[in-house]
Amino acid sequence: MEYEDKVYGQVKINDPVILDLINSQEIQRLKEIDQAGYYEPYCPGTKHTRFEHSMGVYLLLQKFGAPIEEQVAGLLHDVSHSVFSHAIDYVFADGSGKKQNHQDKYFKEYVLNSSLPAILKTHSFDVDYILEESNFPLKETELPDLCADRIDYSLRDSAAYKTASPDERKSILENLTIHDKKWVFKNFNAAYSYAKLFKKLNGDYYADISTAVMYRRVADYLRYAMEKQYISKSDLYTTEREVIDKINKNLGEDGKLDLFWKRMNSSSGFENNPDDYNVEIHCKSRFVDPLCWHEGVIKRVSEIKPDWKDLVKQESVPKTYFVKFSDNFLR
């Protein structure tokens, strides 16, 4: 398989298990799942998908020589995302905008009830081993550390939002290495440059008020559609186009739905006002403190640049916005 990736370029994929997984319905579905949720109204022309990111995590792990089991886990890591990605964390009562971990909690159940275990077994892979996240420290770690997931989505988002040039992304990859199953930059300057890039992505996109409002608006639209039985919970694990088409058959006949749809497709009509607001919205904030080689030892950026430690502490706290919608519809 010849594959053109926006971050890693032209690659050839030969591994039979990877090819079969890519061709599965579950992975193909991710081509119609927006990586950012529903961000086109706010940043037109920037849409990219969970499929692209999943492929990217696999390709990054392959590029750095991770075991094939970890490459497989990387390809599958986001397969349980619902439509509109992290918007799902704002739909259900047990969801958390602060943690945005619904798909993580649902991951094993989703995989075990899919076609993926049969594919893995056909190629003699232990399904339980693949599903155990602790087996794959290169693929996934807790913030503020780096992992393949975090590295890929930041590089991919920097391409979509034009916050870094192709040469800058190339430099980041060239200055990354692996030591003791951890991602480590070859020097402080490279680590600090990447950390600043991630900081900008977090401040301008991941934890920005527009993102928080987008999640809430999408969630209101989906939650209302389920209350009216326009869709069921199972529909959330199809594709965004299928869900929108199913819900929007009712536009023009349901005034509330019309408003939710208009809100969802607007980049305006709200303000952050703690003294006068309709809804309180929490949004996960992501911040990194990379490891790097410095004077012959491995240190964190914050150990070399102490003010970064204060930023990590400050920016790792979820953001809270007090949003007032200007369309006079209180929800």
Secondary structure, DSSP 4 states (H G I P E B T S, - for coil): -EEEETTTEEEE---HHHHHHHTSHHHHHGGGSBSSSS-TTTSTT---BHHHHHHHHHHHHHHTT--HHHHHHHHHTTTT--TTGGGGGGTSTT--TTT--HHHHHHHHHHHTSSHHHHHHHTT--HHHHH-GGG-TTT---TTS--HHHHHHHHHHHHHTTSS-HHHHHHHHHTEEEETTEEEESSHHHHHHHHHHHHHHIIIIITSHHHHHHHHHHHHHHHHHHHTTSS-GGGGGS-HHHHHHHHGGGTTT-HHHHHHHHHHT-S-SEEE-TTS-SEEEEE-------EEEETTEEEEHHHHSHHHHHHHHHHTSPEEEEEEETTS---
